[in-house]
Amino acid sequence: MKGEISQSTLMIPFLENGDRLTRPEFETRYNNMPHLKKAELIEGIVYMGSPLRINQHGQPHAYIITWLGNYKALTPNVQLGDNCTVRLDPDNEPQPDALLRIDRGGQSIIGEDGYVEGAPELIVEIAASTVSIDLHDKLKAYRRNGVQEYLVWRVYDNEFDWFRLKKGKYIKLQPDNEGIIKSEIYPGLWLDINSLLGGDLSKVLEVLQQGITASH
């Protein structure tokens, strides 16, 4: 009957911060909490999202999605994800702020139930209050599973890290003389770091367009 809660549902524990779970246990509990907006399993430990402030997360997140969305609109065979669950391995099921994956022939797939399985080529995290996770355990998990480019916007520090996986290690890419970092995986995906950190989204998109044009 609609609206009834089964006995089996009542017996499933809720997720709690710090729980140590397998991925199937994590998914079972997560699916039993439809009101929950964000929870991640990182190295076998549950991390649950906290309320998000607009200047520390909401606006930076929107800037990143706008930047990647414009790139996706002008680039074939890429798929953009916003807060999508990613099944990386038995101990890791993150929900990155943004991801960009090669749609056909890439290193991740879309499973039968619609989840990303495997490592997307590029992941972005907005590290306003989660920098300790994003630059430590999550970084280790992304590196081990082969995320080729990992971008971390450290909002409180007003810094932006762009890591490139080379020979099993993350190497931090540096801006060129014009302050632009250029993806080594996605042709034309250029980012004017100073404009992004300064809130000049128009300039960010202008430089991106230059990159896309140069790549063709």
TATA-V11227 format. One record per backbone hydrogen bond with DSSP energy under -0.5 kcal/mol. NH is the residue of the N-H (numbers start at 1). CO is the residue of the C=O. If there is no record, write none. Layout:
# TATA-V11227
<<NH & CO> <NH & CO>>
This chain:
# TATA-V11227
<<4 & 1> <6 & 4> <10 & 6> <11 & 7> <12 & 9> <13 & 11> <18 & 46> <19 & 16> <21 & 19> <21 & 44> <23 & 90> <26 & 22> <27 & 23> <28 & 24> <29 & 25> <30 & 26> <31 & 27> <32 & 28> <33 & 30> <36 & 33> <40 & 47> <41 & 93> <42 & 40> <42 & 45> <43 & 41> <44 & 91> <45 & 42> <46 & 19> <47 & 40> <49 & 38> <57 & 53> <58 & 53> <59 & 54> <61 & 57> <62 & 58> <63 & 59> <64 & 60> <65 & 61> <66 & 62> <67 & 63> <68 & 64> <69 & 65> <70 & 66> <71 & 67> <72 & 68> <73 & 69> <74 & 70> <74 & 71> <75 & 72> <78 & 75> <79 & 101> <81 & 99> <83 & 96> <83 & 97> <86 & 94> <87 & 116> <88 & 86> <88 & 92> <89 & 92> <92 & 89> <93 & 41> <97 & 124> <98 & 124> <99 & 81> <100 & 122> <101 & 79> <103 & 77> <103 & 101> <106 & 102> <109 & 117> <111 & 109> <111 & 115> <114 & 111> <116 & 85> <117 & 109> <118 & 87> <120 & 118> <122 & 100> <123 & 149> <124 & 98> <125 & 151> <127 & 125> <127 & 153> <128 & 126> <133 & 130> <134 & 130> <135 & 131> <136 & 133> <137 & 132> <138 & 133> <139 & 133> <140 & 136> <141 & 137> <142 & 138> <143 & 139> <144 & 140> <145 & 141> <146 & 142> <146 & 143> <147 & 142> <148 & 146> <149 & 121> <150 & 163> <151 & 123> <152 & 161> <153 & 125> <154 & 152> <154 & 159> <155 & 153> <158 & 154> <158 & 155> <159 & 154> <161 & 152> <163 & 150> <163 & 161> <164 & 171> <165 & 148> <166 & 164> <166 & 169> <169 & 166> <171 & 164> <171 & 169> <173 & 162> <173 & 171> <176 & 180> <179 & 176> <181 & 191> <183 & 189> <187 & 185> <189 & 186> <190 & 188> <191 & 181> <193 & 179> <193 & 191> <196 & 192> <197 & 193> <198 & 194> <199 & 196> <200 & 195> <201 & 199> <204 & 200> <205 & 201> <206 & 202> <207 & 203> <208 & 204> <209 & 205> <210 & 206> <211 & 207> <212 & 208> <213 & 209> <214 & 210> <215 & 211> <216 & 212> <216 & 213>>
